[in-house]
Amino acid sequence: MDKTTLRNKVREALSNMSAATYREQSFAIARKVLQEPYIIEANTIGITISNKPEVDTIHLIEALWKLGKTVAVPKCNAKTREMSFYAIESFAQLETVYMHLREPIPEISEFVDANEMDIILVPGVVFDTQGYRIGYGGGYYDRYVLHYKKGKLISVLFDEQLYEQVPIETHDYPVDLIITPTKRIDCEAQRGAK
């Protein structure tokens, strides 16, 4: 299947998920993330503010704050298709921008350089076991992670978003670890990385 067909198929499957299942599975994923050694050891974590039907990150962010983690969220520049991350300590530091996305207000948030983040949680629509993903089509993360050398790239997703293989292009950059309600997939090992 091509990227557009796969993206639409998965979006439809997610939109059919009941509210109760969405909540339960998001909580199950958050519990697993909070037990993940990479997360436990991390000081600064980059993470998006979710928009349904993405895995709910709001409760995860609150839990990370309680653990004393610095949480950095992305601000997108639609003109340049580039992203910057800003540390937030409260959801009051967010504003709603295009397509109902919630992003940090730079004037009241602290800029965080890519290599200050120990972990970046990378969103997407469809993933394969090697960590390749089909995103939302903007290419923001593929461009951003080219300059990220410090830590691990992790994606949290529902089992419905996981496929054996997705079409990949030369500029696609895979994540290192996938966490679903039922699986923990070491994508580096799947790719044969040392």
Salt bridges, closest charged atoms under 4 A:
GLU36 OE1 - ARG184 NE 2.78
ASP56 OD2 - HIS59 NE2 3.88
GLU62 OE1 - HIS59 ND1 3.46
GLU95 OE2 - LYS75 NZ 2.95
GLU103 OE1 - LYS75 NZ 3.46
ASP118 OD1 - LYS150 NZ 2.88
ASP142 OD1 - ARG133 NH1 3.58
ASP159 OD1 - LYS183 NZ 3.69
GLU169 OE2 - LYS3 NZ 3.18
GLU169 OE1 - HIS171 NE2 3.83
ASP172 OD2 - LYS3 NZ 3.20
ASP172 OD1 - HIS171 NE2 3.51
ASP176 OD1 - ARG191 NH2 3.62
GLU188 OE1 - LYS152 NZ 2.80
